[in-house]
Amino acid sequence: MIKINNTCENTLRNYLTEMEVDFDDNDILKILTLLDEIHNFNKTTNIIGSKEKDEIFFRHILDCLSIFNLKNEFNQ
């Protein structure tokens, strides 16, 4: 069972809404699960420099999702 960070979840939902991306609850759960897995795996492997879950969320998860900012460029 993953422990969902409400701050990350709320930020994620707001970020996706701002970009007019329609992710359902299952999609949000998958992203937050990925965050949890990266955080836990990083404890033993140090695959990324970020140690704190919030830092991983902002530096890596939201950064990857920022590609949706370009969706209008590709839908023309």
N, CA, C, O and CB atoms as a CASP TS submission, in Angstrom:
PFRMAT TS
TARGET T0000
AUTHOR 0000-0000-0000
METHOD Language model
MODEL 1
PARENT N/A
ATOM      1  N   MET     1       0.845  -1.186   0.000  1.00  0.00           N
ATOM      2  CA  MET     1       0.000   0.000   0.000  1.00  0.00           C
ATOM      3  C   MET     1       0.886   1.244   0.000  1.00  0.00           C
ATOM      4  O   MET     1       1.768   1.384   0.847  1.00  0.00           O
ATOM      5  CB  MET     1      -0.959   0.001   1.225  1.00  0.00           C
ATOM      6  N   ILE     2       0.650   2.137  -0.945  1.00  0.00           N
ATOM      7  CA  ILE     2       1.461   3.345  -1.003  1.00  0.00           C
ATOM      8  C   ILE     2       0.872   4.421  -0.103  1.00  0.00           C
ATOM      9  O   ILE     2      -0.337   4.484   0.119  1.00  0.00           O
ATOM     10  CB  ILE     2       1.569   3.856  -2.445  1.00  0.00           C
ATOM     11  N   LYS     3       1.742   5.244   0.398  1.00  0.00           N
ATOM     12  CA  LYS     3       1.321   6.375   1.215  1.00  0.00           C
ATOM     13  C   LYS     3       1.267   7.592   0.299  1.00  0.00           C
ATOM     14  O   LYS     3       2.297   8.058  -0.187  1.00  0.00           O
ATOM     15  CB  LYS     3       2.293   6.609   2.437  1.00  0.00           C
ATOM     16  N   ILE     4       0.075   8.097   0.071  1.00  0.00           N
ATOM     17  CA  ILE     4      -0.102   9.211  -0.860  1.00  0.00           C
ATOM     18  C   ILE     4       0.096  10.527  -0.129  1.00  0.00           C
ATOM     19  O   ILE     4      -0.522  10.796   0.902  1.00  0.00           O
ATOM     20  CB  ILE     4      -1.498   9.165  -1.521  1.00  0.00           C
ATOM     21  N   ASN     5       0.965  11.324  -0.689  1.00  0.00           N
ATOM     22  CA  ASN     5       1.222  12.658  -0.175  1.00  0.00           C
ATOM     23  C   ASN     5       0.147  13.577  -0.745  1.00  0.00           C
ATOM     24  O   ASN     5       0.113  13.819  -1.951  1.00  0.00           O
ATOM     25  CB  ASN     5       2.666  13.154  -0.547  1.00  0.00           C
ATOM     26  N   ASN     6      -0.736  14.094   0.122  1.00  0.00           N
ATOM     27  CA  ASN     6      -1.841  14.927  -0.340  1.00  0.00           C
ATOM     28  C   ASN     6      -1.361  16.188  -1.037  1.00  0.00           C
ATOM     29  O   ASN     6      -2.007  16.656  -1.976  1.00  0.00           O
ATOM     30  CB  ASN     6      -2.728  15.297   0.820  1.00  0.00           C
ATOM     31  N   THR     7      -0.235  16.749  -0.595  1.00  0.00           N
ATOM     32  CA  THR     7       0.304  17.938  -1.244  1.00  0.00           C
ATOM     33  C   THR     7       0.686  17.616  -2.676  1.00  0.00           C
ATOM     34  O   THR     7       0.363  18.378  -3.588  1.00  0.00           O
ATOM     35  CB  THR     7       1.517  18.482  -0.473  1.00  0.00           C
ATOM     36  N   CYS     8       1.364  16.507  -2.887  1.00  0.00           N
ATOM     37  CA  CYS     8       1.745  16.095  -4.236  1.00  0.00           C
ATOM     38  C   CYS     8       0.507  15.806  -5.081  1.00  0.00           C
ATOM     39  O   CYS     8       0.436  16.209  -6.242  1.00  0.00           O
ATOM     40  CB  CYS     8       2.655  14.856  -4.183  1.00  0.00           C
ATOM     41  N   GLU     9      -0.448  15.122  -4.509  1.00  0.00           N
ATOM     42  CA  GLU     9      -1.664  14.799  -5.256  1.00  0.00           C
ATOM     43  C   GLU     9      -2.403  16.062  -5.669  1.00  0.00           C
ATOM     44  O   GLU     9      -2.810  16.194  -6.823  1.00  0.00           O
ATOM     45  CB  GLU     9      -2.582  13.904  -4.423  1.00  0.00           C
ATOM     46  N   ASN    10      -2.577  16.981  -4.744  1.00  0.00           N
ATOM     47  CA  ASN    10      -3.280  18.227  -5.064  1.00  0.00           C
ATOM     48  C   ASN    10      -2.522  19.046  -6.095  1.00  0.00           C
ATOM     49  O   ASN    10      -3.121  19.593  -7.021  1.00  0.00           O
ATOM     50  CB  ASN    10      -3.495  19.056  -3.803  1.00  0.00           C
ATOM     51  N   THR    11      -1.218  19.132  -5.940  1.00  0.00           N
ATOM     52  CA  THR    11      -0.393  19.866  -6.898  1.00  0.00           C
ATOM     53  C   THR    11      -0.488  19.227  -8.273  1.00  0.00           C
ATOM     54  O   THR    11      -0.612  19.926  -9.279  1.00  0.00           O
ATOM     55  CB  THR    11       1.072  19.913  -6.432  1.00  0.00           C
ATOM     56  N   LEU    12      -0.431  17.915  -8.319  1.00  0.00           N
ATOM     57  CA  LEU    12      -0.521  17.183  -9.577  1.00  0.00           C
ATOM     58  C   LEU    12      -1.864  17.444 -10.259  1.00  0.00           C
ATOM     59  O   LEU    12      -1.914  17.739 -11.453  1.00  0.00           O
ATOM     60  CB  LEU    12      -0.329  15.678  -9.337  1.00  0.00           C
ATOM     61  N   ARG    13      -2.925  17.337  -9.509  1.00  0.00           N
ATOM     62  CA  ARG    13      -4.262  17.577 -10.080  1.00  0.00           C
ATOM     63  C   ARG    13      -4.377  19.011 -10.605  1.00  0.00           C
ATOM     64  O   ARG    13      -4.908  19.230 -11.694  1.00  0.00           O
ATOM     65  CB  ARG    13      -5.364  17.309  -9.020  1.00  0.00           C
ATOM     66  N   ASN    14      -3.890  19.974  -9.848  1.00  0.00           N
ATOM     67  CA  ASN    14      -3.948  21.367 -10.288  1.00  0.00           C
ATOM     68  C   ASN    14      -3.103  21.598 -11.533  1.00  0.00           C
ATOM     69  O   ASN    14      -3.516  22.303 -12.454  1.00  0.00           O
ATOM     70  CB  ASN    14      -3.486  22.292  -9.170  1.00  0.00           C
ATOM     71  N   TYR    15      -1.921  21.001 -11.553  1.00  0.00           N
ATOM     72  CA  TYR    15      -1.005  21.134 -12.688  1.00  0.00           C
ATOM     73  C   TYR    15      -1.640  20.581 -13.962  1.00  0.00           C
ATOM     74  O   TYR    15      -1.583  21.220 -15.013  1.00  0.00           O
ATOM     75  CB  TYR    15       0.322  20.409 -12.397  1.00  0.00           C
ATOM     76  N   LEU    16      -2.239  19.402 -13.872  1.00  0.00           N
ATOM     77  CA  LEU    16      -2.874  18.789 -15.031  1.00  0.00           C
ATOM     78  C   LEU    16      -4.105  19.568 -15.478  1.00  0.00           C
ATOM     79  O   LEU    16      -4.368  19.690 -16.674  1.00  0.00           O
ATOM     80  CB  LEU    16      -3.255  17.355 -14.719  1.00  0.00           C
ATOM     81  N   THR    17      -4.851  20.091 -14.523  1.00  0.00           N
ATOM     82  CA  THR    17      -6.024  20.898 -14.856  1.00  0.00           C
ATOM     83  C   THR    17      -5.610  22.177 -15.573  1.00  0.00           C
ATOM     84  O   THR    17      -6.237  22.577 -16.554  1.00  0.00           O
ATOM     85  CB  THR    17      -6.826  21.236 -13.589  1.00  0.00           C
ATOM     86  N   GLU    18      -4.561  22.812 -15.084  1.00  0.00           N
ATOM     87  CA  GLU    18      -4.042  24.018 -15.728  1.00  0.00           C
ATOM     88  C   GLU    18      -3.654  23.764 -17.175  1.00  0.00           C
ATOM     89  O   GLU    18      -3.864  24.613 -18.041  1.00  0.00           O
ATOM     90  CB  GLU    18      -2.844  24.547 -14.963  1.00  0.00           C
ATOM     91  N   MET    19      -3.093  22.603 -17.429  1.00  0.00           N
ATOM     92  CA  MET    19      -2.660  22.257 -18.783  1.00  0.00           C
ATOM     93  C   MET    19      -3.785  21.641 -19.610  1.00  0.00           C
ATOM     94  O   MET    19      -3.579  21.239 -20.755  1.00  0.00           O
ATOM     95  CB  MET    19      -1.487  21.298 -18.723  1.00  0.00           C
ATOM     96  N   GLU    20      -4.969  21.572 -19.017  1.00  0.00           N
ATOM     97  CA  GLU    20      -6.150  21.004 -19.672  1.00  0.00           C
ATOM     98  C   GLU    20      -5.928  19.558 -20.106  1.00  0.00           C
ATOM     99  O   GLU    20      -6.318  19.148 -21.199  1.00  0.00           O
ATOM    100  CB  GLU    20      -6.532  21.847 -20.878  1.00  0.00           C
ATOM    101  N   VAL    21      -5.291  18.802 -19.217  1.00  0.00           N
ATOM    102  CA  VAL    21      -5.053  17.375 -19.442  1.00  0.00           C
ATOM    103  C   VAL    21      -6.023  16.606 -18.561  1.00  0.00           C
ATOM    104  O   VAL    21      -6.103  16.836 -17.355  1.00  0.00           O
ATOM    105  CB  VAL    21      -3.560  16.976 -19.133  1.00  0.00           C
ATOM    106  N   ASP    22      -6.752  15.697 -19.173  1.00  0.00           N
ATOM    107  CA  ASP    22      -7.785  14.955 -18.456  1.00  0.00           C
ATOM    108  C   ASP    22      -7.251  13.605 -17.994  1.00  0.00           C
ATOM    109  O   ASP    22      -7.322  12.621 -18.730  1.00  0.00           O
ATOM    110  CB  ASP    22      -9.025  14.763 -19.341  1.00  0.00           C
ATOM    111  N   PHE    23      -6.721  13.556 -16.788  1.00  0.00           N
ATOM    112  CA  PHE    23      -6.268  12.309 -16.182  1.00  0.00           C
ATOM    113  C   PHE    23      -7.308  11.884 -15.161  1.00  0.00           C
ATOM    114  O   PHE    23      -7.805  12.708 -14.394  1.00  0.00           O
ATOM    115  CB  PHE    23      -4.857  12.467 -15.521  1.00  0.00           C
ATOM    116  N   ASP    24      -7.638  10.606 -15.151  1.00  0.00           N
ATOM    117  CA  ASP    24      -8.602  10.132 -14.160  1.00  0.00           C
ATOM    118  C   ASP    24      -7.876   9.733 -12.869  1.00  0.00           C
ATOM    119  O   ASP    24      -6.650   9.807 -12.785  1.00  0.00           O
ATOM    120  CB  ASP    24      -9.416   8.934 -14.720  1.00  0.00           C
ATOM    121  N   ASP    25      -8.641   9.317 -11.886  1.00  0.00           N
ATOM    122  CA  ASP    25      -8.068   8.950 -10.583  1.00  0.00           C
ATOM    123  C   ASP    25      -7.055   7.817 -10.695  1.00  0.00           C
ATOM    124  O   ASP    25      -6.059   7.797  -9.973  1.00  0.00           O
ATOM    125  CB  ASP    25      -9.175   8.548  -9.621  1.00  0.00           C
ATOM    126  N   ASN    26      -7.307   6.884 -11.592  1.00  0.00           N
ATOM    127  CA  ASN    26      -6.386   5.770 -11.784  1.00  0.00           C
ATOM    128  C   ASN    26      -5.047   6.267 -12.346  1.00  0.00           C
ATOM    129  O   ASN    26      -3.990   5.783 -11.940  1.00  0.00           O
ATOM    130  CB  ASN    26      -7.006   4.717 -12.726  1.00  0.00           C
ATOM    131  N   ASP    27      -5.085   7.214 -13.262  1.00  0.00           N
ATOM    132  CA  ASP    27      -3.856   7.795 -13.806  1.00  0.00           C
ATOM    133  C   ASP    27      -3.060   8.519 -12.722  1.00  0.00           C
ATOM    134  O   ASP    27      -1.836   8.407 -12.651  1.00  0.00           O
ATOM    135  CB  ASP    27      -4.184   8.763 -14.952  1.00  0.00           C
ATOM    136  N   ILE    28      -3.768   9.253 -11.890  1.00  0.00           N
ATOM    137  CA  ILE    28      -3.121   9.973 -10.785  1.00  0.00           C
ATOM    138  C   ILE    28      -2.459   8.978  -9.833  1.00  0.00           C
ATOM    139  O   ILE    28      -1.329   9.184  -9.389  1.00  0.00           O
ATOM    140  CB  ILE    28      -4.152  10.853 -10.020  1.00  0.00           C
ATOM    141  N   LEU    29      -3.174   7.903  -9.527  1.00  0.00           N
ATOM    142  CA  LEU    29      -2.630   6.876  -8.643  1.00  0.00           C
ATOM    143  C   LEU    29      -1.360   6.252  -9.240  1.00  0.00           C
ATOM    144  O   LEU    29      -0.399   5.989  -8.517  1.00  0.00           O
ATOM    145  CB  LEU    29      -3.686   5.786  -8.380  1.00  0.00           C
ATOM    146  N   LYS    30      -1.358   6.020 -10.529  1.00  0.00           N
ATOM    147  CA  LYS    30      -0.176   5.451 -11.193  1.00  0.00           C
ATOM    148  C   LYS    30       1.025   6.397 -11.086  1.00  0.00           C
ATOM    149  O   LYS    30       2.147   5.957 -10.831  1.00  0.00           O
ATOM    150  CB  LYS    30      -0.486   5.154 -12.679  1.00  0.00           C
ATOM    151  N   ILE    31       0.790   7.666 -11.278  1.00  0.00           N
ATOM    152  CA  ILE    31       1.878   8.647 -11.176  1.00  0.00           C
ATOM    153  C   ILE    31       2.410   8.703  -9.756  1.00  0.00           C
ATOM    154  O   ILE    31       3.622   8.738  -9.547  1.00  0.00           O
ATOM    155  CB  ILE    31       1.401  10.042 -11.618  1.00  0.00           C
ATOM    156  N   LEU    32       1.516   8.713  -8.782  1.00  0.00           N
ATOM    157  CA  LEU    32       1.944   8.757  -7.382  1.00  0.00           C
ATOM    158  C   LEU    32       2.633   7.455  -6.965  1.00  0.00           C
ATOM    159  O   LEU    32       3.527   7.467  -6.119  1.00  0.00           O
ATOM    160  CB  LEU    32       0.740   9.028  -6.469  1.00  0.00           C
ATOM    161  N   THR    33       2.220   6.341  -7.557  1.00  0.00           N
ATOM    162  CA  THR    33       2.891   5.061  -7.303  1.00  0.00           C
ATOM    163  C   THR    33       4.303   5.104  -7.880  1.00  0.00           C
ATOM    164  O   THR    33       5.249   4.636  -7.247  1.00  0.00           O
ATOM    165  CB  THR    33       2.085   3.878  -7.917  1.00  0.00           C
ATOM    166  N   LEU    34       4.446   5.661  -9.075  1.00  0.00           N
ATOM    167  CA  LEU    34       5.770   5.820  -9.676  1.00  0.00           C
ATOM    168  C   LEU    34       6.654   6.668  -8.775  1.00  0.00           C
ATOM    169  O   LEU    34       7.820   6.334  -8.563  1.00  0.00           O
ATOM    170  CB  LEU    34       5.663   6.457 -11.077  1.00  0.00           C
ATOM    171  N   LEU    35       6.126   7.744  -8.251  1.00  0.00           N
ATOM    172  CA  LEU    35       6.870   8.593  -7.324  1.00  0.00           C
ATOM    173  C   LEU    35       7.342   7.790  -6.124  1.00  0.00           C
ATOM    174  O   LEU    35       8.503   7.886  -5.725  1.00  0.00           O
ATOM    175  CB  LEU    35       6.010   9.773  -6.865  1.00  0.00           C
ATOM    176  N   ASP    36       6.461   7.013  -5.558  1.00  0.00           N
ATOM    177  CA  ASP    36       6.799   6.172  -4.402  1.00  0.00           C
ATOM    178  C   ASP    36       7.890   5.159  -4.750  1.00  0.00           C
ATOM    179  O   ASP    36       8.823   4.955  -3.973  1.00  0.00           O
ATOM    180  CB  ASP    36       5.548   5.439  -3.893  1.00  0.00           C
ATOM    181  N   GLU    37       7.773   4.535  -5.904  1.00  0.00           N
ATOM    182  CA  GLU    37       8.751   3.531  -6.331  1.00  0.00           C
ATOM    183  C   GLU    37      10.123   4.160  -6.576  1.00  0.00           C
ATOM    184  O   GLU    37      11.143   3.599  -6.177  1.00  0.00           O
ATOM    185  CB  GLU    37       8.265   2.823  -7.603  1.00  0.00           C
ATOM    186  N   ILE    38      10.150   5.313  -7.226  1.00  0.00           N
ATOM    187  CA  ILE    38      11.427   6.006  -7.449  1.00  0.00           C
ATOM    188  C   ILE    38      12.067   6.350  -6.109  1.00  0.00           C
ATOM    189  O   ILE    38      13.262   6.131  -5.911  1.00  0.00           O
ATOM    190  CB  ILE    38      11.221   7.293  -8.298  1.00  0.00           C
ATOM    191  N   HIS    39      11.277   6.885  -5.201  1.00  0.00           N
ATOM    192  CA  HIS    39      11.782   7.276  -3.882  1.00  0.00           C
ATOM    193  C   HIS    39      12.356   6.075  -3.136  1.00  0.00           C
ATOM    194  O   HIS    39      13.450   6.157  -2.578  1.00  0.00           O
ATOM    195  CB  HIS    39      10.664   7.926  -3.051  1.00  0.00           C
ATOM    196  N   ASN    40      11.631   4.968  -3.123  1.00  0.00           N
ATOM    197  CA  ASN    40      12.091   3.766  -2.410  1.00  0.00           C
ATOM    198  C   ASN    40      13.312   3.138  -3.081  1.00  0.00           C
ATOM    199  O   ASN    40      14.249   2.732  -2.395  1.00  0.00           O
ATOM    200  CB  ASN    40      10.959   2.736  -2.328  1.00  0.00           C
ATOM    201  N   PHE    41      13.313   3.052  -4.402  1.00  0.00           N
ATOM    202  CA  PHE    41      14.436   2.458  -5.129  1.00  0.00           C
ATOM    203  C   PHE    41      15.689   3.310  -4.963  1.00  0.00           C
ATOM    204  O   PHE    41      16.800   2.789  -4.874  1.00  0.00           O
ATOM    205  CB  PHE    41      14.093   2.299  -6.623  1.00  0.00           C
ATOM    206  N   ASN    42      15.500   4.613  -4.924  1.00  0.00           N
ATOM    207  CA  ASN    42      16.633   5.537  -4.812  1.00  0.00           C
ATOM    208  C   ASN    42      17.345   5.416  -3.461  1.00  0.00           C
ATOM    209  O   ASN    42      18.522   5.761  -3.355  1.00  0.00           O
ATOM    210  CB  ASN    42      16.157   6.974  -5.015  1.00  0.00           C
ATOM    211  N   LYS    43      16.662   4.939  -2.451  1.00  0.00           N
ATOM    212  CA  LYS    43      17.286   4.773  -1.133  1.00  0.00           C
ATOM    213  C   LYS    43      18.458   3.796  -1.178  1.00  0.00           C
ATOM    214  O   LYS    43      19.431   3.948  -0.439  1.00  0.00           O
ATOM    215  CB  LYS    43      16.252   4.290  -0.120  1.00  0.00           C
ATOM    216  N   THR    44      18.358   2.793  -2.050  1.00  0.00           N
ATOM    217  CA  THR    44      19.404   1.769  -2.109  1.00  0.00           C
ATOM    218  C   THR    44      20.316   1.901  -3.325  1.00  0.00           C
ATOM    219  O   THR    44      21.437   1.391  -3.312  1.00  0.00           O
ATOM    220  CB  THR    44      18.774   0.406  -2.112  1.00  0.00           C
ATOM    221  N   THR    45      19.858   2.571  -4.360  1.00  0.00           N
ATOM    222  CA  THR    45      20.649   2.626  -5.588  1.00  0.00           C
ATOM    223  C   THR    45      21.210   3.999  -5.911  1.00  0.00           C
ATOM    224  O   THR    45      22.166   4.113  -6.678  1.00  0.00           O
ATOM    225  CB  THR    45      19.823   2.167  -6.727  1.00  0.00           C
ATOM    226  N   ASN    46      20.630   5.038  -5.338  1.00  0.00           N
ATOM    227  CA  ASN    46      21.037   6.414  -5.614  1.00  0.00           C
ATOM    228  C   ASN    46      21.024   6.703  -7.122  1.00  0.00           C
ATOM    229  O   ASN    46      21.968   7.272  -7.671  1.00  0.00           O
ATOM    230  CB  ASN    46      22.437   6.679  -5.036  1.00  0.00           C
ATOM    231  N   ILE    47      19.933   6.298  -7.769  1.00  0.00           N
ATOM    232  CA  ILE    47      19.814   6.484  -9.217  1.00  0.00           C
ATOM    233  C   ILE    47      19.615   7.957  -9.591  1.00  0.00           C
ATOM    234  O   ILE    47      19.990   8.377 -10.685  1.00  0.00           O
ATOM    235  CB  ILE    47      18.652   5.652  -9.756  1.00  0.00           C
ATOM    236  N   ILE    48      19.033   8.728  -8.693  1.00  0.00           N
ATOM    237  CA  ILE    48      18.903  10.175  -8.897  1.00  0.00           C
ATOM    238  C   ILE    48      19.427  10.871  -7.648  1.00  0.00           C
ATOM    239  O   ILE    48      19.425  10.283  -6.567  1.00  0.00           O
ATOM    240  CB  ILE    48      17.411  10.588  -9.193  1.00  0.00           C
ATOM    241  N   GLY    49      19.867  12.090  -7.781  1.00  0.00           N
ATOM    242  CA  GLY    49      20.458  12.810  -6.653  1.00  0.00           C
ATOM    243  C   GLY    49      19.449  13.239  -5.608  1.00  0.00           C
ATOM    244  O   GLY    49      19.801  13.431  -4.444  1.00  0.00           O
ATOM    245  N   SER    50      18.206  13.389  -6.009  1.00  0.00           N
ATOM    246  CA  SER    50      17.166  13.845  -5.091  1.00  0.00           C
ATOM    247  C   SER    50      16.862  12.769  -4.054  1.00  0.00           C
ATOM    248  O   SER    50      16.690  11.599  -4.395  1.00  0.00           O
ATOM    249  CB  SER    50      15.888  14.221  -5.862  1.00  0.00           C
ATOM    250  N   LYS    51      16.799  13.166  -2.801  1.00  0.00           N
ATOM    251  CA  LYS    51      16.515  12.211  -1.720  1.00  0.00           C
ATOM    252  C   LYS    51      15.100  12.344  -1.162  1.00  0.00           C
ATOM    253  O   LYS    51      14.486  11.357  -0.756  1.00  0.00           O
ATOM    254  CB  LYS    51      17.512  12.396  -0.597  1.00  0.00           C
ATOM    255  N   GLU    52      14.592  13.573  -1.149  1.00  0.00           N
ATOM    256  CA  GLU    52      13.270  13.832  -0.578  1.00  0.00           C
ATOM    257  C   GLU    52      12.180  13.590  -1.621  1.00  0.00           C
ATOM    258  O   GLU    52      12.350  13.913  -2.797  1.00  0.00           O
ATOM    259  CB  GLU    52      13.185  15.277  -0.041  1.00  0.00           C
ATOM    260  N   LYS    53      11.070  13.021  -1.181  1.00  0.00           N
ATOM    261  CA  LYS    53       9.979  12.702  -2.094  1.00  0.00           C
ATOM    262  C   LYS    53       9.431  13.950  -2.781  1.00  0.00           C
ATOM    263  O   LYS    53       9.149  13.919  -3.979  1.00  0.00           O
ATOM    264  CB  LYS    53       8.863  11.992  -1.346  1.00  0.00           C
ATOM    265  N   ASP    54       9.277  15.039  -2.045  1.00  0.00           N
ATOM    266  CA  ASP    54       8.773  16.271  -2.654  1.00  0.00           C
ATOM    267  C   ASP    54       9.722  16.783  -3.739  1.00  0.00           C
ATOM    268  O   ASP    54       9.280  17.256  -4.786  1.00  0.00           O
ATOM    269  CB  ASP    54       8.570  17.349  -1.583  1.00  0.00           C
ATOM    270  N   GLU    55      11.008  16.686  -3.483  1.00  0.00           N
ATOM    271  CA  GLU    55      11.989  17.132  -4.473  1.00  0.00           C
ATOM    272  C   GLU    55      11.933  16.256  -5.721  1.00  0.00           C
ATOM    273  O   GLU    55      12.019  16.766  -6.838  1.00  0.00           O
ATOM    274  CB  GLU    55      13.406  17.114  -3.874  1.00  0.00           C
ATOM    275  N   ILE    56      11.791  14.953  -5.542  1.00  0.00           N
ATOM    276  CA  ILE    56      11.656  14.035  -6.680  1.00  0.00           C
ATOM    277  C   ILE    56      10.402  14.387  -7.468  1.00  0.00           C
ATOM    278  O   ILE    56      10.414  14.405  -8.699  1.00  0.00           O
ATOM    279  CB  ILE    56      11.602  12.554  -6.203  1.00  0.00           C
ATOM    280  N   PHE    57       9.334  14.663  -6.756  1.00  0.00           N
ATOM    281  CA  PHE    57       8.066  15.004  -7.404  1.00  0.00           C
ATOM    282  C   PHE    57       8.218  16.243  -8.283  1.00  0.00           C
ATOM    283  O   PHE    57       7.838  16.227  -9.454  1.00  0.00           O
ATOM    284  CB  PHE    57       6.970  15.235  -6.350  1.00  0.00           C
ATOM    285  N   PHE    58       8.767  17.306  -7.725  1.00  0.00           N
ATOM    286  CA  PHE    58       8.866  18.556  -8.481  1.00  0.00           C
ATOM    287  C   PHE    58       9.936  18.502  -9.569  1.00  0.00           C
ATOM    288  O   PHE    58       9.719  18.999 -10.674  1.00  0.00           O
ATOM    289  CB  PHE    58       9.160  19.704  -7.541  1.00  0.00           C
ATOM    290  N   ARG    59      11.084  17.907  -9.267  1.00  0.00           N
ATOM    291  CA  ARG    59      12.193  17.910 -10.223  1.00  0.00           C
ATOM    292  C   ARG    59      12.066  16.868 -11.319  1.00  0.00           C
ATOM    293  O   ARG    59      12.606  17.046 -12.411  1.00  0.00           O
ATOM    294  CB  ARG    59      13.476  17.696  -9.500  1.00  0.00           C
ATOM    295  N   HIS    60      11.358  15.787 -11.040  1.00  0.00           N
ATOM    296  CA  HIS    60      11.332  14.700 -12.008  1.00  0.00           C
ATOM    297  C   HIS    60       9.936  14.405 -12.549  1.00  0.00           C
ATOM    298  O   HIS    60       9.754  14.324 -13.763  1.00  0.00           O
ATOM    299  CB  HIS    60      11.895  13.463 -11.386  1.00  0.00           C
ATOM    300  N   ILE    61       8.959  14.247 -11.678  1.00  0.00           N
ATOM    301  CA  ILE    61       7.617  13.899 -12.126  1.00  0.00           C
ATOM    302  C   ILE    61       6.976  15.064 -12.886  1.00  0.00           C
ATOM    303  O   ILE    61       6.551  14.905 -14.030  1.00  0.00           O
ATOM    304  CB  ILE    61       6.744  13.498 -10.930  1.00  0.00           C
ATOM    305  N   LEU    62       6.910  16.235 -12.244  1.00  0.00           N
ATOM    306  CA  LEU    62       6.298  17.374 -12.925  1.00  0.00           C
ATOM    307  C   LEU    62       7.087  17.791 -14.155  1.00  0.00           C
ATOM    308  O   LEU    62       6.510  18.225 -15.152  1.00  0.00           O
ATOM    309  CB  LEU    62       6.174  18.548 -11.974  1.00  0.00           C
ATOM    310  N   ASP    63       8.388  17.661 -14.087  1.00  0.00           N
ATOM    311  CA  ASP    63       9.212  17.981 -15.244  1.00  0.00           C
ATOM    312  C   ASP    63       8.839  17.099 -16.434  1.00  0.00           C
ATOM    313  O   ASP    63       8.725  17.591 -17.557  1.00  0.00           O
ATOM    314  CB  ASP    63      10.697  17.816 -14.904  1.00  0.00           C
ATOM    315  N   CYS    64       8.653  15.824 -16.200  1.00  0.00           N
ATOM    316  CA  CYS    64       8.264  14.914 -17.284  1.00  0.00           C
ATOM    317  C   CYS    64       6.873  15.239 -17.818  1.00  0.00           C
ATOM    318  O   CYS    64       6.627  15.140 -19.020  1.00  0.00           O
ATOM    319  CB  CYS    64       8.306  13.465 -16.799  1.00  0.00           C
ATOM    320  N   LEU    65       5.978  15.622 -16.938  1.00  0.00           N
ATOM    321  CA  LEU    65       4.614  15.940 -17.365  1.00  0.00           C
ATOM    322  C   LEU    65       4.527  17.272 -18.104  1.00  0.00           C
ATOM    323  O   LEU    65       3.523  17.556 -18.757  1.00  0.00           O
ATOM    324  CB  LEU    65       3.692  15.965 -16.166  1.00  0.00           C
ATOM    325  N   SER    66       5.559  18.077 -18.006  1.00  0.00           N
ATOM    326  CA  SER    66       5.519  19.391 -18.660  1.00  0.00           C
ATOM    327  C   SER    66       5.424  19.280 -20.180  1.00  0.00           C
ATOM    328  O   SER    66       5.115  20.271 -20.842  1.00  0.00           O
ATOM    329  CB  SER    66       6.754  20.196 -18.285  1.00  0.00           C
ATOM    330  N   ILE    67       5.680  18.104 -20.749  1.00  0.00           N
ATOM    331  CA  ILE    67       5.531  17.905 -22.182  1.00  0.00           C
ATOM    332  C   ILE    67       4.107  18.199 -22.632  1.00  0.00           C
ATOM    333  O   ILE    67       3.881  18.566 -23.785  1.00  0.00           O
ATOM    334  CB  ILE    67       5.919  16.482 -22.561  1.00  0.00           C
ATOM    335  N   PHE    68       3.149  18.039 -21.726  1.00  0.00           N
ATOM    336  CA  PHE    68       1.760  18.326 -22.073  1.00  0.00           C
ATOM    337  C   PHE    68       1.537  19.809 -22.363  1.00  0.00           C
ATOM    338  O   PHE    68       0.524  20.171 -22.961  1.00  0.00           O
ATOM    339  CB  PHE    68       0.840  17.879 -20.949  1.00  0.00           C
ATOM    340  N   ASN    69       2.461  20.666 -21.954  1.00  0.00           N
ATOM    341  CA  ASN    69       2.366  22.076 -22.299  1.00  0.00           C
ATOM    342  C   ASN    69       2.461  22.275 -23.809  1.00  0.00           C
ATOM    343  O   ASN    69       2.018  23.302 -24.324  1.00  0.00           O
ATOM    344  CB  ASN    69       3.460  22.872 -21.591  1.00  0.00           C
ATOM    345  N   LEU    70       3.021  21.324 -24.509  1.00  0.00           N
ATOM    346  CA  LEU    70       3.212  21.420 -25.960  1.00  0.00           C
ATOM    347  C   LEU    70       2.094  20.757 -26.758  1.00  0.00           C
ATOM    348  O   LEU    70       2.145  20.733 -27.987  1.00  0.00           O
ATOM    349  CB  LEU    70       4.528  20.798 -26.341  1.00  0.00           C
ATOM    350  N   LYS    71       1.097  20.226 -26.080  1.00  0.00           N
ATOM    351  CA  LYS    71       0.071  19.455 -26.797  1.00  0.00           C
ATOM    352  C   LYS    71      -0.639  20.264 -27.863  1.00  0.00           C
ATOM    353  O   LYS    71      -1.001  19.714 -28.903  1.00  0.00           O
ATOM    354  CB  LYS    71      -0.944  18.919 -25.825  1.00  0.00           C
ATOM    355  N   ASN    72      -0.849  21.544 -27.639  1.00  0.00           N
ATOM    356  CA  ASN    72      -1.508  22.364 -28.646  1.00  0.00           C
ATOM    357  C   ASN    72      -0.630  22.554 -29.875  1.00  0.00           C
ATOM    358  O   ASN    72      -1.138  22.698 -30.986  1.00  0.00           O
ATOM    359  CB  ASN    72      -1.882  23.713 -28.060  1.00  0.00           C
ATOM    360  N   GLU    73       0.664  22.555 -29.683  1.00  0.00           N
ATOM    361  CA  GLU    73       1.593  22.694 -30.802  1.00  0.00           C
ATOM    362  C   GLU    73       1.476  21.500 -31.759  1.00  0.00           C
ATOM    363  O   GLU    73       1.640  21.651 -32.970  1.00  0.00           O
ATOM    364  CB  GLU    73       3.040  22.824 -30.282  1.00  0.00           C
ATOM    365  N   PHE    74       1.194  20.326 -31.213  1.00  0.00           N
ATOM    366  CA  PHE    74       1.139  19.121 -32.031  1.00  0.00           C
ATOM    367  C   PHE    74      -0.263  18.804 -32.538  1.00  0.00           C
ATOM    368  O   PHE    74      -0.430  17.931 -33.389  1.00  0.00           O
ATOM    369  CB  PHE    74       1.659  17.956 -31.246  1.00  0.00           C
ATOM    370  N   ASN    75      -1.255  19.495 -32.031  1.00  0.00           N
ATOM    371  CA  ASN    75      -2.644  19.227 -32.434  1.00  0.00           C
ATOM    372  C   ASN    75      -3.125  20.172 -33.522  1.00  0.00           C
ATOM    373  O   ASN    75      -4.324  20.228 -33.795  1.00  0.00           O
ATOM    374  CB  ASN    75      -3.564  19.331 -31.234  1.00  0.00           C
ATOM    375  N   GLN    76      -2.250  20.892 -34.130  1.00  0.00           N
ATOM    376  CA  GLN    76      -2.664  21.840 -35.176  1.00  0.00           C
ATOM    377  C   GLN    76      -2.785  21.170 -36.518  1.00  0.00           C
ATOM    378  O   GLN    76      -3.123  21.823 -37.505  1.00  0.00           O
ATOM    379  CB  GLN    76      -1.684  22.990 -35.273  1.00  0.00           C
TER
END
